[in-house]
Amino acid sequence: MAIGDRYIGKNWFGQFIYTGGTVNLHGDQTAFEWTGEADMVDASAGSTGYKEYLAGIKDGSATLTIHETGSAGSAVAKAIAYGNSGTLIWGPQGNATGKPKYLVPALVKSNKVSNPYDDVTSRDVEFQFNGQFQSYEVDGIAF
C-alpha cells in the first residue's frame, strides 16, 4: 500500500446523539479505539479431535480519550455522562462526503477523569455497543 493511502488520527470525526441533542466529540480527542467481537459457540461433535466453532451474537465497545475543556465542554460532559444512551457516529478519516463512517446505538458505560498535577486534564469514556453496528465496509455508510 502506498504511503499516500494512509491517514492519521488527527482527522477523526465523532458525534454522540442523545435525548439532549447532538454533541461533537472531535477537536479535543487524543485517542479513539473500538473493538467488535462475536461470541464463539462450540459446535464440536462426534469423533472430531479438534474444537469447531460457529460465530454467535456480536458485541462491541469503544473508548474515547478527550481533553477536558472547562465550562466550554459542559455540553459534551453532560452528553457523555455514564448511564446515558444514544447513537455513536465516527469517521476515522474525517467527516468529508464519501469518507468511511461507523454508526451504532451505544450506552455510556463509564467515565474516568484524570487530573494530573502538571499535565492536561483528560477523560476516558467507554461506550458499550447496544444494537446493530453499521459500517462503511459492510453497509456502505458514507454520508
C-alpha positions in Angstrom: 0.0 0.0 0.0 1.3 3.4 -0.9 2.1 5.9 1.9 -0.4 8.3 0.3 -3.2 5.9 1.2 -2.5 6.0 4.9 -4.1 8.5 7.3 -3.5 9.8 10.9 -5.9 10.1 13.8 -6.0 13.9 14.0 -8.7 13.9 11.3 -11.0 11.7 13.4 -14.6 12.8 13.5 -17.1 11.8 16.2 -20.6 12.7 17.4 -22.9 11.4 20.1 -26.7 11.9 19.5 -28.8 11.5 22.7 -32.1 12.9 24.1 -30.4 16.2 24.9 -29.2 16.8 21.3 -26.1 16.1 19.3 -22.5 16.9 20.5 -19.3 16.8 18.6 -16.7 14.6 20.2 -13.8 15.6 17.8 -11.5 18.5 18.3 -10.2 17.7 21.7 -9.8 13.9 21.2 -6.4 12.3 21.8 -7.3 8.7 21.2 -10.2 6.5 20.0 -10.3 2.8 19.9 -13.2 0.4 19.1 -13.5 -3.4 19.3 -16.0 -5.7 17.7 -16.3 -9.3 18.6 -18.6 -12.3 18.2 -19.4 -15.0 20.8 -17.8 -18.3 19.9 -20.3 -21.2 20.0 -18.7 -24.6 20.4 -20.0 -26.7 17.6 -17.8 -29.7 18.2 -19.4 -33.1 17.9 -18.9 -36.8 17.3 -15.4 -38.1 16.8 -13.7 -34.7 16.0 -10.3 -34.3 17.6 -10.4 -30.5 17.4 -12.8 -27.9 18.6 -15.0 -26.4 15.9 -16.9 -23.1 16.3 -19.7 -21.0 14.9 -19.9 -17.3 15.3 -22.6 -16.3 17.8 -24.0 -13.0 18.9 -21.9 -9.9 18.1 -20.9 -7.3 20.6 -18.6 -4.3 20.7 -17.3 -1.3 22.6 -15.3 1.9 22.1 -13.1 4.1 24.2 -12.6 7.8 23.6 -10.0 9.9 25.3 -10.6 13.7 25.3 -9.1 16.7 27.0 -11.4 18.4 29.5 -12.3 21.9 28.3 -13.8 23.5 31.4 -17.1 25.3 31.0 -16.9 25.2 27.2 -17.1 21.4 27.4 -20.1 21.2 29.7 -22.5 20.2 26.9 -20.1 17.3 26.0 -19.6 16.3 29.6 -23.4 16.2 30.1 -24.0 14.1 26.9 -21.3 11.5 27.8 -22.3 11.1 31.4 -22.2 7.4 32.4 -25.6 5.8 32.0 -26.7 7.9 29.0 -27.7 6.2 25.8 -27.7 7.4 22.2 -26.1 6.9 18.8 -22.3 7.0 18.4 -21.1 8.0 15.0 -17.4 8.3 13.9 -15.3 8.6 10.8 -11.6 7.7 11.1 -10.7 9.9 8.1 -12.9 12.8 9.0 -16.4 13.9 8.1 -16.0 14.7 4.4 -18.6 13.2 2.0 -17.6 9.7 0.9 -15.3 9.0 3.8 -16.0 5.8 5.8 -18.4 6.2 8.7 -19.5 3.9 11.5 -22.7 4.1 13.5 -24.0 2.2 16.5 -26.5 2.6 19.3 -24.5 2.8 22.5 -24.6 3.2 26.2 -22.1 5.3 28.1 -20.6 2.6 30.3 -18.0 4.6 32.2 -16.1 7.9 32.6 -12.6 8.1 34.1 -11.3 11.6 34.6 -7.6 12.2 35.3 -6.5 15.5 36.9 -2.7 15.3 37.0 -0.8 18.0 38.9 1.4 19.0 35.9 -0.5 17.9 32.8 -3.7 18.3 30.8 -6.9 17.0 32.5 -8.4 14.3 30.4 -11.4 12.0 30.3 -11.7 8.4 29.1 -15.2 7.5 28.1 -16.2 3.9 27.5 -19.2 3.2 25.2 -20.9 -0.2 25.2 -22.5 -1.0 21.8 -26.2 -1.6 22.3 -27.6 -2.9 19.0 -26.7 -3.3 15.3 -23.4 -1.9 14.3 -23.3 -0.3 10.8 -20.1 0.2 8.9 -18.7 1.5 5.7 -17.2 -1.8 4.8 -20.4 -3.8 5.2 -23.3 -1.4 5.0 -21.8 1.2 2.7 -22.3 4.1 5.2 -20.6 7.2 3.8 -22.5 10.3 4.5 
